[in-house]
Amino acid sequence: MVIERARSCCVIVDVQEKLCPVMDDPREVIYNSSRLLRGAAHLEVPVIVTEQYSKGIGPTMADLRPYYDTTATIEKITFACTGEPVFTDRLKQLDRPQVVVAGIEAHVCVQQTCLGLQAAGYQVFVVEDACSSRRRRDKELALARMARNGIDVVSTEMVLFEWLGRGDDPQFRTVLNQLIK
């Protein structure tokens, strides 16, 4: 299935100041998460950003905060975002059956969120190049498990081009020049 911007939203999971630096290749996560957030803003795709126990792990990385409404960040203590009523309520309000998910750690909060979303009936897409874990092997195992369970593993550019849908979209040049080239 194709990711449609009118039917999808984007969830960025726990890309936080004290957690991100200890991930395998944190720069890739920050770079691609920022591309997803900027693409979502240009194409009017709703975004949800979560933070796992921000008092201990800190806020979302400063590099990402300019690209979304930080007042809408959801604090959580459950590993799966779907375990937080505020998250599930906001997702229901968006009324979008497709969810694009990125963040950290791939084998904990991202995986549990994706599996929870799928169990709730959403079409779930996990963005491989915008996810990480402390150990590469944990990320690889998580992505393989999610794929076995019917969750589509995609790249940032796949998401951006599918959100665009066509070369004559009014936002095509902006997205191409600012986020892809």
Secondary structure, 3 states (H helix, E strand, C coil): CCCCHHHEEEEEECCECCCHHHCCCHHHHHHHHHHHHHHHHHHCCCEEEEEECHHHHCCECCCCHHHCCHHHCEEECCCCHHHCHHHHHHHHHHCCCEEEEEEECHHHHHHHHHHHHHHCCCEEEEEEEEEECCCHHHHHHHHHHHHHCCCEEECHHHHHHHHHCCCCCCCHHHHHHHHHC
